[in-house]
Amino acid sequence: MKPVMFWILSLPLLFGFGRLLADPFGFMQWLDLLFASGLLLLMAGGALAVLNGGFFSAFTRSWQTFFSALNKREHIIREAEGRSGRSAPGFQRRTFSPVLLIGAGFAYCLVSFILSFLLVY
């Protein structure tokens, strides 16, 4: 969990350093980079939430059943073992919780929005 926290906290610094190499920038550009890194974290957290929710598991199970039906050797093995296409053994692959990424992305976007609002008005 510590490497994830390191990357979450250092993401705006990495974007800022890359931008600093191109040309010097001010506080507003830093806020834009903070907002962009927040959006990136929100998208990564959302993608992990979709993957952890098992959205694609039905598609992969269907494709495995389809291709095993096409493969004659696999079909014979399944008949010999007494398995049908639906009872194939499987496992649930889990990654870390996306709540950390979504929370950090939301915090970065919120801080950037509030500071931008205070600077403009």
C-alpha positions as CSV (number, residue, x, y, z in Angstrom):
1,M,0.0,0.0,0.0
2,K,2.9,2.3,0.6
3,P,4.1,2.4,-3.0
4,V,0.6,3.3,-4.1
5,M,0.5,6.2,-1.7
6,F,3.9,7.3,-2.9
7,W,2.8,7.4,-6.6
8,I,-0.5,9.1,-5.7
9,L,1.3,11.9,-3.8
10,S,4.1,12.3,-6.3
11,L,1.9,12.3,-9.4
12,P,1.4,16.1,-9.5
13,L,5.1,16.6,-8.8
14,L,6.0,14.4,-11.8
15,F,3.7,16.3,-14.1
16,G,5.0,19.5,-12.8
17,F,8.6,18.5,-13.3
18,G,7.9,17.5,-16.9
19,R,6.2,20.7,-17.5
20,L,9.0,22.7,-15.8
21,L,11.5,21.1,-18.3
22,A,9.5,22.5,-21.2
23,D,9.1,26.1,-19.9
24,P,8.7,27.8,-16.6
25,F,5.2,28.1,-15.3
26,G,3.2,29.9,-12.6
27,F,0.7,29.0,-10.0
28,M,-2.2,28.7,-12.3
29,Q,-0.4,26.2,-14.5
30,W,0.4,24.3,-11.3
31,L,-3.3,24.2,-10.4
32,D,-4.1,23.0,-13.9
33,L,-1.5,20.2,-13.5
34,L,-3.0,19.3,-10.1
35,F,-6.5,19.1,-11.7
36,A,-5.2,17.0,-14.6
37,S,-3.5,14.6,-12.2
38,G,-6.7,14.4,-10.2
39,L,-8.6,13.5,-13.3
40,L,-6.1,10.8,-14.2
41,L,-6.4,9.3,-10.7
42,L,-10.2,9.4,-11.0
43,M,-10.1,7.6,-14.3
44,A,-7.7,4.9,-13.0
45,G,-9.8,4.4,-9.9
46,G,-13.0,4.1,-12.0
47,A,-11.3,1.6,-14.3
48,L,-10.2,-0.5,-11.3
49,A,-13.7,-0.3,-9.9
50,V,-15.2,-1.7,-13.1
51,L,-12.6,-4.5,-13.2
52,N,-13.1,-5.4,-9.5
53,G,-16.8,-5.4,-10.1
54,G,-16.5,-8.3,-12.5
55,F,-17.9,-6.5,-15.5
56,F,-15.8,-8.4,-18.0
57,S,-16.0,-11.8,-16.3
58,A,-19.2,-12.8,-18.1
59,F,-17.5,-12.0,-21.5
60,T,-14.4,-14.0,-20.7
61,R,-16.4,-16.9,-19.5
62,S,-18.5,-16.9,-22.7
63,W,-15.5,-16.7,-24.9
64,Q,-13.8,-19.6,-23.1
65,T,-16.9,-21.7,-23.5
66,F,-17.2,-20.8,-27.2
67,F,-13.6,-21.6,-28.0
68,S,-13.6,-24.8,-25.9
69,A,-16.6,-25.9,-28.0
70,L,-14.7,-25.2,-31.2
71,N,-11.6,-27.1,-30.0
72,K,-12.2,-30.9,-30.4
73,R,-9.6,-32.0,-27.9
74,E,-11.0,-29.7,-25.2
75,H,-14.5,-31.0,-26.0
76,I,-13.3,-34.6,-25.5
77,I,-11.5,-33.8,-22.2
78,R,-14.6,-32.1,-20.9
79,E,-16.8,-35.1,-21.8
80,A,-14.3,-37.5,-20.2
81,E,-14.3,-35.4,-17.0
82,G,-18.0,-35.0,-17.0
83,R,-17.8,-31.2,-17.1
84,S,-20.0,-28.9,-19.1
85,G,-19.0,-25.5,-20.4
86,R,-20.6,-23.7,-17.5
87,S,-19.0,-25.5,-14.6
88,A,-15.4,-24.6,-15.5
89,P,-13.2,-23.8,-12.5
90,G,-12.3,-20.3,-12.1
91,F,-10.8,-17.8,-9.7
92,Q,-11.5,-14.1,-8.8
93,R,-8.5,-11.9,-9.5
94,R,-8.6,-8.9,-7.1
95,T,-6.5,-5.8,-7.2
96,F,-6.3,-3.2,-4.4
97,S,-9.3,-1.1,-3.6
98,P,-9.9,1.7,-6.0
99,V,-11.3,3.9,-3.1
100,L,-7.8,5.3,-2.5
101,L,-7.4,6.4,-6.1
102,I,-10.8,7.8,-6.4
103,G,-10.5,9.7,-3.0
104,A,-7.1,11.2,-3.9
105,G,-8.3,12.2,-7.4
106,F,-11.4,13.8,-6.0
107,A,-9.3,15.6,-3.4
108,Y,-6.8,16.9,-6.0
109,C,-9.7,18.1,-8.2
110,L,-11.4,19.8,-5.3
111,V,-8.3,21.6,-4.1
112,S,-7.5,22.7,-7.6
113,F,-11.1,24.0,-8.1
114,I,-11.2,25.8,-4.8
115,L,-7.9,27.5,-5.3
116,S,-8.7,28.5,-8.8
117,F,-12.0,29.9,-7.7
118,L,-10.3,31.9,-5.0
119,L,-7.7,33.3,-7.4
120,V,-10.2,34.3,-10.0
121,Y,-12.8,36.0,-7.7
